[in-house]
Amino acid sequence: MATFVRMTTTPRRRTGLALLLAATAALYLWDLSASGWGNSFYAAAAQAGAQDWKAWLFGSLDAGNAITVDKPPAAMWVMGLSARIFGVNSWAILAPQALMGVASVALLHAAVRRWFGYAAGMLAGAALAVTPVAVLMFRYDNPDALLVLLMTAAAYTTVRATERASATWLALTGVLLGFGFLTKMMQAFLVLPAFALVYLVAAPATLGRRIRHLLLAGVTLIVSAGWYVALVSLWPASSRPYIAGSTNNSLWELALGYNGLGRILGSSAGSASFGGSAGIGRLFGESMGTEISWLLPAALIALVTVLAVKWTAPRTDRARAGMLLWGGWLLVTGVTFSFMSGTIHPYYTVALAPSIAAVTAIGARVLWLYRTQLWARLVLATMVLSTAGWGFVLLGRTEWIPALRWAALAAGLIAALALAAPLAHLRRLTVVAIIAALLSTGLGTAAYAAATVTVAHTGSLPASGPASSLSGTHQGRPNRTGGADRESGAAAPPAGAPTSGTGDTSSSTPNSSASSSTDSSTSSANTDGGTGGGTVDGAGGRPGGMSESSNNAELNTLLKAATTRWSAAVSGATSAADLELATGTAVIALGGWNGSDPSPTLEEFQIYVALGEIHYYIAGGGRGQGGDTSTESSEIAAWVSQNYTATTVGGTTVYDLTTHG
């Protein structure tokens, strides 16, 4: 078999890569502002960070620094800086994620190309670029975009480290994954076993040296993640915002509990699965299948085959090392997502996209080098046919362009027959086989990805695909709006912000309610660990009931005129976020996301009021899907109603806290 050789860079290849990245940028940036704020929960935090540096540092939901978002702040750092430089607007909030997507494609191409050549790198990069869930999340303001970029960058540095047993490159891997922890906590560590294993097995150094390098990388990881944990722990709690999602105002508890074991094992408070039932078929199911599984059958076939063929190869063999790295990423993350019983959303699967793309491209490259042998051609034909067949099934789950599934299937059959032909015929059919294979494997996912761009995404549970694919008829398949989720809050642009659609066929603006999903899981629990019983605003609009208040012009005018530290206080983070974005002011989210966080206490609230730091209390607000509130929030509501006079502002009940009733 031919050996792998690093491909030289030529003008034609540079042009090819430039075209790939330009096409990716166009795909991710096209009509980006149509989605308005995307996720208002994180958009409000970005606005707060643009207004106040302490809010930026801690990832506060409000510029007054009452409470943070329920994730570490790395993603908010990026969006907050963008908003500070370019102003608080839809483009400034969403564009950084799109650019992260372009960078991820470039890094994946570079990592795969180093060991497997230009063609494999281009195939991997293109496969990532058109994965539907990648298109979705690189156009949305959740932390997942930065997480994928950091993990892909860490894979690249691991490749560089493994080539020459470089402690420096491996230490950089630790730094990148440490910042991955500061993006989405424990999820960043799912790739650690694969990265450590490939270096331990394949780096060209003695075993002792490899172990020392891994320990050093572990130290850099701890430092790059731990400095912020130490900062929060040492900072006086009285002068920083409450750590949302924790029960004791601790980042450690947030990391190990709610964002750690709570995700894997579930929590006593209840968890929600919007990804279908746990099990080996979850990634192929109604909720996750069209997001991520288009190339998954081919990737699994390639992984098993290459590892079987190269199992007895020399220790530093790059084909096996590549599969240990990318295949290990795929298996550990895929199994975790498949069986975790805590909160999970279909869009989490974007973390699998680079590994599936890389494994598929590497497998195709390795097997093509063995093409003189019938077994290799048959495996290639099986990869192509399985992808075409599975794409036929996925496209069959929606009524969108029925002819597309048949065209992809026909191309797959042609490619499979050409690949399985005798070698003498294959030489004449090579071009036909390659074109047909690319069409059959890429046509469905690319078309579905392109359709994702044509739909605005706001509210909870963003999902890829054409608008017609999310009619709410598929069990476990969420709509683009509706349902309460602190990672997918509703989006309500303020006055003057770009008008956009919800992405649901029942609504054309983000201020309208959309049809709710029929998935029973969306009504049984809130998505991030809070209890839930299950109603949302209207017929699936903003959770918590603040969509009308945040579009209340009279109320917005009132809040804009406030000169206090917080213009208002309201129960629920989504309610507060919508009001903040609508008015540009700071609003206290009493009890955090669904009113269950013990912050602020009644005593703290009374002190704020006595100091004249809160102007208004707005009754109602978001309390999560189940309507649960903490004792503190209930006590505050009772105290306000007993001591202040209620007035109605544009249909919303408001209490002026600067004047006793």
C-alpha positions in Angstrom: 0.0 0.0 0.0 1.1 3.5 -0.7 2.4 5.5 2.3 0.9 8.8 3.5 2.9 11.8 2.4 2.3 15.4 3.4 1.0 17.2 0.3 2.8 20.2 -0.9 0.8 23.4 -1.2 0.2 24.6 -4.8 -1.7 27.6 -6.1 -4.5 25.3 -7.2 -4.8 23.8 -3.8 -4.7 27.1 -2.1 -7.4 28.3 -4.4 -9.5 25.2 -3.6 -9.2 25.8 0.1 -10.0 29.5 -0.3 -13.1 28.6 -2.3 -14.2 26.1 0.4 -13.8 28.7 3.2 -15.4 31.4 1.1 -18.4 29.1 0.5 -18.6 28.3 4.1 -18.5 31.9 5.1 -21.3 32.7 2.6 -23.4 29.8 4.0 -23.0 30.8 7.6 -23.3 34.6 7.2 -26.1 34.7 4.6 -29.0 36.8 5.9 -27.7 36.2 9.4 -29.6 39.0 11.0 -33.0 37.4 10.0 -32.8 35.5 13.3 -32.9 38.6 15.3 -31.3 38.0 18.7 -31.4 34.2 18.2 -31.2 33.2 21.8 -32.2 36.2 23.9 -30.8 34.7 27.1 -27.2 34.8 25.8 -27.8 38.0 23.7 -28.9 39.8 26.9 -25.7 38.7 28.6 -23.7 39.9 25.6 -25.4 43.3 25.9 -24.7 43.4 29.6 -21.0 42.7 28.9 -20.9 45.5 26.4 -22.3 47.9 29.0 -20.3 46.8 32.1 -16.8 45.2 32.4 -17.7 43.3 35.5 -20.8 41.9 33.8 -18.5 40.9 30.9 -16.0 39.1 33.2 -18.6 37.1 35.0 -21.1 36.5 32.2 -23.8 38.4 34.0 -27.3 38.4 32.6 -27.7 42.0 33.5 -25.4 45.0 33.6 -26.3 45.5 37.3 -24.7 42.2 38.1 -27.5 40.4 40.0 -27.0 37.0 38.4 -25.0 35.2 35.7 -26.1 32.9 32.9 -25.9 29.2 33.8 -22.7 28.6 31.8 -19.2 29.9 32.2 -18.6 33.1 30.3 -16.1 32.3 27.5 -18.7 32.5 24.8 -20.2 35.7 26.3 -16.7 37.2 26.4 -16.5 36.9 22.6 -20.0 38.2 22.0 -19.7 40.9 24.6 -16.5 42.3 23.0 -18.1 42.1 19.6 -21.1 44.1 20.9 -18.9 46.6 22.6 -17.0 47.2 19.4 -19.8 47.1 16.8 -22.8 48.0 18.9 -25.5 45.8 20.4 -27.2 44.4 17.3 -28.1 41.1 15.8 -25.1 41.0 13.5 -22.6 41.7 16.2 -24.1 39.0 18.4 -24.4 36.2 15.7 -21.5 36.9 13.4 -18.7 35.7 15.8 -20.3 32.2 15.8 -20.3 32.2 12.0 -16.7 33.1 11.9 -16.0 30.4 14.4 -17.6 27.9 12.0 -15.3 29.0 9.2 -12.3 28.7 11.5 -13.4 25.2 12.5 -13.6 24.1 8.9 -10.1 25.5 8.2 -8.7 23.7 11.3 -10.3 20.4 10.5 -9.0 20.6 6.9 -5.5 21.4 8.2 -5.5 18.6 10.8 -6.7 15.9 8.4 -4.5 17.1 5.5 -1.3 16.8 7.5 -1.6 13.1 7.7 -3.9 12.1 4.9 -3.4 14.6 2.1 -5.2 17.5 0.5 -8.2 15.6 -0.9 -9.0 14.0 2.5 -8.7 17.4 4.2 -11.0 19.0 1.6 -13.5 16.2 2.0 -13.5 16.5 5.8 -13.8 20.3 5.8 -16.7 20.2 3.3 -18.5 17.5 5.2 -18.3 19.6 8.4 -19.3 22.8 6.6 -22.6 21.2 5.3 -23.6 19.2 8.4 -27.0 20.6 9.1 -26.5 21.0 12.9 -23.2 22.8 12.2 -25.0 25.2 9.9 -27.6 25.7 12.6 -25.3 26.3 15.5 -22.7 28.4 13.7 -25.5 30.8 12.9 -26.8 30.9 16.5 -25.6 32.5 19.7 -25.3 29.4 22.0 -21.9 28.5 23.5 -21.7 25.4 21.3 -20.0 27.2 18.4 -17.0 28.2 20.5 -16.9 24.8 22.1 -16.6 23.1 18.7 -13.9 25.5 17.5 -11.8 24.9 20.7 -12.1 21.1 20.4 -11.2 21.2 16.7 -8.3 23.4 17.4 -7.2 21.0 20.2 -7.4 18.1 17.8 -5.1 20.0 15.4 -2.6 20.7 18.1 -2.7 17.0 19.2 -2.0 16.0 15.6 1.0 18.3 15.6 2.1 17.0 19.0 1.9 13.4 18.0 4.0 13.9 14.9 7.2 14.7 16.7 6.3 14.0 20.4 6.1 17.8 21.0 5.4 18.7 24.6 4.7 22.3 23.5 1.9 21.4 21.1 0.5 19.0 23.6 0.5 21.7 26.3 -1.4 23.9 23.9 -4.0 21.2 23.6 -4.5 21.4 27.4 -4.9 25.2 27.2 -7.5 24.9 24.5 -9.5 22.3 26.3 -9.2 24.4 29.5 -10.9 27.2 27.7 -13.4 24.7 26.4 -14.3 24.1 30.0 -14.8 27.8 30.4 -17.2 27.6 27.5 -19.4 24.6 28.3 -17.7 22.9 31.3 -17.6 19.1 31.4 -18.7 18.6 27.8 -15.3 19.8 26.6 -13.6 16.9 28.4 -15.4 14.2 26.3 -12.6 14.4 23.8 -9.8 14.0 26.4 -9.7 10.2 26.4 -9.1 10.1 22.6 -6.5 12.9 22.6 -4.5 11.3 25.4 -4.7 7.8 23.9 -3.5 8.8 20.5 -0.5 10.6 22.0 0.3 7.8 24.4 0.1 5.2 21.6 1.5 7.0 18.5 4.0 9.7 19.6 7.5 8.9 18.5 9.1 8.9 22.0 9.8 6.6 24.9 6.8 5.7 27.1 8.2 7.6 30.0 8.6 10.8 27.9 5.1 10.4 26.5 3.6 10.1 30.0 5.5 13.1 31.2 4.2 15.2 28.3 0.7 14.1 29.1 1.1 15.1 32.7 2.4 18.5 31.6 -0.6 18.9 29.3 -2.8 18.1 32.3 -1.2 20.9 34.3 -1.8 23.4 31.5 -5.4 22.2 31.2 -6.0 22.7 35.0 -4.4 26.2 34.9 -6.3 27.4 31.8 -9.6 26.2 33.3 -8.8 26.7 37.0 -7.8 30.3 37.0 -11.3 31.5 36.4 -12.8 29.0 38.9 -10.3 30.4 41.5 -11.1 33.9 40.6 -14.8 33.3 41.2 -14.1 31.4 44.4 -11.9 34.1 45.8 -13.9 37.1 44.7 -16.2 38.3 47.6 -19.7 37.0 46.8 -21.2 40.2 48.0 -19.5 42.1 45.1 -20.1 39.7 42.2 -23.3 38.3 40.6 -24.8 35.1 41.9 -23.7 32.0 39.9 -26.9 30.9 38.2 -27.7 27.2 38.1 -25.9 26.5 41.4 -27.6 26.0 44.7 -24.8 27.6 46.8 -23.4 30.4 44.6 -20.4 28.2 43.6 -18.9 27.6 40.2 -17.6 24.3 41.4 -21.1 23.1 42.3 -22.3 24.3 38.9 -19.6 22.4 37.1 -19.8 19.1 39.0 -23.6 19.1 39.5 -25.9 20.9 37.1 -23.4 21.1 34.2 -21.6 17.8 35.2 -23.1 14.7 36.6 -26.5 16.2 36.4 -26.2 16.1 32.6 -25.1 12.5 32.5 -27.2 10.9 35.3 -30.1 13.3 35.5 -31.1 15.2 38.7 -33.6 14.7 41.5 -35.3 17.9 40.3 -36.0 16.4 37.0 -34.4 16.5 33.6 -35.7 16.7 30.1 -34.7 14.9 27.0 -35.5 16.6 23.7 -33.4 14.1 21.9 -35.6 11.1 22.2 -35.3 8.0 24.4 -31.8 7.1 25.6 -30.3 4.2 23.8 -28.1 3.1 20.9 -30.5 4.5 18.3 -30.9 8.0 19.8 -28.4 9.6 17.3 -30.5 8.1 14.4 -33.9 9.0 15.9 -36.5 11.5 14.9 -34.9 14.3 17.0 -31.2 13.9 16.2 -31.1 12.0 13.0 -31.4 14.8 10.5 -29.1 17.0 12.6 -26.0 14.8 12.6 -26.4 11.2 11.3 -26.2 11.7 7.5 -22.6 10.4 7.4 -22.7 8.4 10.6 -23.2 5.0 9.0 -20.2 5.5 6.7 -18.1 6.8 9.5 -18.7 3.8 11.7 -18.0 1.4 8.8 -14.7 3.3 8.0 -13.7 3.3 11.7 -14.1 -0.4 12.2 -12.5 -1.3 8.9 -9.4 0.9 9.2 -8.8 -0.2 12.8 -9.1 -3.8 11.7 -6.7 -3.4 8.8 -4.1 -1.3 10.7 -4.4 -3.0 14.2 -1.0 -4.7 13.9 0.7 -1.8 12.1 3.8 -0.1 13.7 3.0 1.9 16.8 3.3 5.3 15.1 1.2 4.3 12.1 -0.8 7.4 11.2 -3.9 5.7 9.8 -4.5 4.0 13.1 -3.5 7.1 15.0 -6.0 9.2 13.0 -8.8 6.8 13.8 -7.8 6.6 17.5 -8.0 10.4 17.6 -11.1 11.2 15.6 -12.8 7.8 16.1 -12.2 8.0 19.9 -13.8 11.5 19.8 -16.8 10.1 17.9 -17.3 7.0 20.1 -16.9 8.6 23.5 -19.1 11.6 22.7 -21.6 9.5 20.7 -22.1 6.9 23.4 -22.4 9.7 26.1 -25.1 11.5 24.1 -26.8 8.2 23.3 -27.2 7.0 26.9 -27.1 10.2 29.1 -30.3 10.5 31.1 -29.9 14.2 32.0 -30.9 17.2 29.9 -30.0 16.8 26.3 -31.0 18.7 23.1 -30.6 17.7 19.5 -28.3 20.6 18.8 -25.7 19.2 21.3 -24.8 16.8 18.5 -22.8 19.6 16.8 -19.9 18.4 19.0 -19.9 15.2 16.9 -19.7 16.9 13.5 -15.9 17.3 13.2 -15.2 13.7 14.2 -17.7 12.2 11.9 -16.4 14.3 9.0 -12.8 13.4 9.8 -13.4 9.7 10.2 -15.4 9.5 6.9 -12.7 11.4 5.0 -9.8 9.4 6.5 -11.6 6.1 5.9 -12.3 7.0 2.3 -8.6 7.9 1.8 -7.2 4.8 3.4 -9.5 2.5 1.6 -8.9 4.2 -1.7 -5.2 3.4 -1.3 -6.2 -0.3 -1.1 -8.5 0.0 -4.1 -6.6 -2.7 -6.0 -8.1 -5.2 -3.6 -11.7 -6.2 -4.0 -12.5 -6.1 -0.3 -11.5 -2.4 -0.1 -13.7 -1.5 -3.1 -16.6 -3.4 -1.6 -16.2 -1.6 1.7 -16.1 1.8 -0.1 -19.2 0.8 -2.1 -20.9 -0.2 1.2 -20.0 3.2 2.8 -21.5 5.0 -0.2 -24.6 2.9 -0.4 -25.3 3.0 3.3 -25.0 6.8 3.2 -27.3 7.1 0.2 -29.8 4.7 1.8 -29.8 6.4 5.2 -30.1 9.8 3.5 -33.2 8.3 1.7 -34.7 7.5 5.1 -33.9 10.8 6.6 -35.3 12.8 3.7 -38.4 10.6 3.9 -39.1 12.0 7.3 -40.2 15.2 5.7 -42.3 16.0 2.6 -39.6 18.4 1.5 -38.5 17.9 -2.2 -39.4 14.2 -2.5 -37.3 13.8 -5.8 -34.1 14.7 -3.9 -34.0 11.5 -1.9 -34.5 9.4 -5.1 -31.7 11.3 -6.9 -29.3 10.8 -4.1 -30.2 7.1 -3.9 -29.7 6.6 -7.6 -26.3 8.3 -7.5 -25.4 6.0 -4.6 -26.3 2.9 -6.6 -24.3 4.1 -9.5 -21.3 4.8 -7.3 -21.5 1.5 -5.5 -21.7 -0.4 -8.8 -18.7 1.5 -10.2 -16.6 1.0 -7.1 -17.4 -2.7 -6.9 -16.5 -3.3 -10.6 -13.4 -5.3 -11.5 -10.2 -3.2 -11.3 -9.8 -2.9 -15.1 -13.2 -1.4 -15.4 -12.7 0.8 -12.3 -9.8 2.6 -13.9 -12.2 3.7 -16.7 -15.0 4.5 -14.2 -13.0 6.3 -11.6 -14.3 9.8 -12.5 -17.9 8.5 -12.6 -17.5 6.6 -9.3 -16.1 9.7 -7.5 -18.7 12.1 -8.8 -21.5 9.7 -8.1 -20.1 9.0 -4.6 -19.9 12.7 -3.8 -23.4 13.3 -5.1 -24.9 10.4 -3.2 -23.2 11.2 0.1 -23.3 15.0 0.0 -26.5 15.9 -1.9 -29.0 15.2 0.9 -27.0 16.8 3.8 -25.9 19.8 1.7 -29.5 20.5 0.5 -30.8 20.2 4.1 -28.0 22.5 5.3 -28.8 25.0 2.6 -32.5 24.9 3.6 -31.5 25.6 7.2 -30.0 29.0 6.1 -33.4 30.0 4.6 -35.2 29.8 7.9 -34.8 32.2 10.8 -34.1 30.6 14.2 -35.3 32.1 17.4 -36.7 30.8 20.7 -36.1 27.4 22.2 -34.8 24.3 20.7 -33.4 25.5 17.4 -33.5 22.8 14.8 -32.0 22.5 11.3 -33.8 21.9 8.0 -36.5 23.5 5.9 -39.5 25.1 7.6 -41.8 22.3 6.5 -39.7 19.7 8.3 -40.7 21.1 11.7 -44.5 21.0 11.6 -44.6 19.4 15.0 -45.7 16.0 13.5 -42.6 14.1 14.4 -42.4 12.7 17.8 -39.4 14.0 19.7 -38.7 16.6 17.0 -38.8 20.1 18.4 -40.1 23.2 16.6 -37.9 26.2 16.1 -39.8 28.1 18.7 -41.7 27.0 21.8 -40.8 25.3 24.9 -38.7 26.7 27.8 -35.0 26.3 27.8 -32.3 28.4 29.3 -29.9 27.4 26.6 -32.4 28.4 23.9 -34.3 31.3 25.2 -36.7 33.3 23.1 -35.6 36.1 21.0 -37.2 39.5 21.0 -35.3 42.3 19.2 -35.6 45.8 20.7 -37.0 48.7 18.8 -34.9 49.3 15.8 -33.4 45.8 15.7 -33.7 43.8 12.5 -37.2 42.2 12.1 -37.0 38.5 11.6 -39.1 35.4 11.4 -39.3 32.7 14.0 -38.4 30.0 11.6 -41.8 28.4 12.1 -44.3 28.3 9.4 -47.0 29.7 11.7 -45.2 33.0 12.3 -43.2 35.5 10.4 -41.7 37.6 13.2 -39.8 36.7 16.3 -42.5 38.5 18.3 -45.2 36.1 17.3 -46.1 32.8 18.8 -45.3 29.6 16.9 -46.8 26.2 16.8 -45.7 24.1 19.7 -44.1 20.7 19.3 -46.1 17.6 20.0 -43.1 16.0 21.7 -44.3 14.9 25.1 -40.9 15.6 26.5 -41.2 19.3 25.9 -44.1 19.5 28.3 -42.8 17.3 31.0 -39.8 19.1 32.3 -37.7 22.1 31.7 -34.7 21.4 29.6 -31.9 22.2 31.9 -32.6 20.4 35.1 -35.5 22.4 36.5 -38.8 20.7 37.2 -41.4 21.2 34.7 -45.0 20.6 34.1 -45.3 22.2 31.0 -46.9 25.1 29.5 -45.4 27.8 27.5 -46.6 31.2 26.4 -49.3 31.1 23.9 -49.1 28.2 21.6 -45.4 27.6 21.9 -44.0 31.1 22.0 -41.7 32.6 24.6 -41.5 30.7 27.8 -42.6 32.4 31.0 -45.2 34.7 29.6 -43.1 37.9 29.0 -43.4 38.0 25.2 -46.2 40.5 25.4 -44.6 42.6 28.2 -41.3 42.8 26.3 -43.2 44.2 23.3 -45.2 46.6 25.5 -44.2 50.0 24.1 -45.6 51.9 27.1 -43.7 49.6 29.6 -40.5 49.8 27.6 -40.7 53.6 27.6 -41.1 53.5 31.4 -38.1 51.3 31.9 -35.9 53.3 29.5 -36.6 56.4 31.6 -35.4 54.7 34.8 -32.1 55.9 36.2 -31.6 53.3 38.9 -29.1 50.4 38.9 -31.9 48.1 37.7 -34.8 49.5 35.8 -37.0 46.6 37.0 -37.1 43.2 38.6 -39.1 40.3 37.2 -39.3 36.5 37.8 -37.4 34.4 35.3 -34.3 35.0 33.2 -36.0 34.8 29.8 -38.5 37.5 30.9 -35.6 39.7 32.1 -33.6 39.1 29.0 -36.4 40.0 26.7 -37.0 43.3 28.6 -33.3 44.1 28.7 -32.9 43.7 24.9 -36.1 45.7 24.3 -35.0 48.6 26.6 -31.3 48.5 26.8 -31.5 48.6 30.6 -30.6 46.2 33.3 -33.4 44.0 34.8 -33.0 41.6 37.7 -34.0 38.1 36.9 -35.5 37.0 40.3 -34.6 33.4 40.9 -32.6 33.1 37.7 -33.9 31.1 34.7 -37.1 29.6 36.2 -37.3 31.3 39.5 -35.7 28.4 41.4 -32.2 30.0 42.0 -32.1 31.3 45.6 -31.1 34.8 44.5 -31.8 37.4 45.5 -33.2 36.7 48.9 -36.0 38.8 50.3 -33.6 40.6 52.6 -31.2 41.4 49.7 -34.1 42.6 47.6 -35.3 44.9 50.4 -31.8 46.3 50.7 -31.8 47.1 46.9 -35.1 48.8 47.2 -34.1 50.8 50.3 -31.0 52.0 48.4 -33.1 53.1 45.5 -31.5 50.6 43.1 -34.6 49.0 41.6 -37.3 51.2 40.1 -40.1 48.8 39.2 -41.3 45.3 40.0 -43.2 43.6 37.2 -45.7 41.0 38.2 -45.9 37.6 36.4 -42.8 36.9 34.4 -41.2 33.6 33.5 -41.2 30.8 35.9 -40.1 27.9 33.7 -42.4 25.4 32.2 -43.6 24.0 35.4 -44.4 27.4 37.0 -42.1 26.6 40.0 -40.6 29.5 41.9 -38.2 29.6 44.8 -39.3 30.6 48.3 -37.3 33.8 47.8 -39.1 34.8 44.7 -42.5 34.0 46.2 -41.6 36.0 49.3 -40.5 39.0 47.2 -43.8 38.9 45.2 -45.8 38.8 48.5 -43.8 41.6 50.1 -44.1 43.9 47.0 -47.9 43.3 46.8 -48.3 44.1 50.5 -46.2 47.3 50.5 -46.7 48.9 47.1 -49.6 49.8 44.9 -50.1 48.0 41.6 -50.7 49.9 38.4 -51.3 48.7 34.9 -48.9 49.7 32.1 -50.0 48.6 28.7 -51.8 45.6 30.2 -48.9 44.6 32.4 -49.1 44.8 36.2 -46.2 47.0 37.5 -45.2 48.3 41.0 -43.2 51.5 41.4 -40.7 50.6 44.2 -39.6 54.2 44.6 -42.9 55.2 46.2 -44.7 53.3 49.0 -48.3 52.5 48.4 
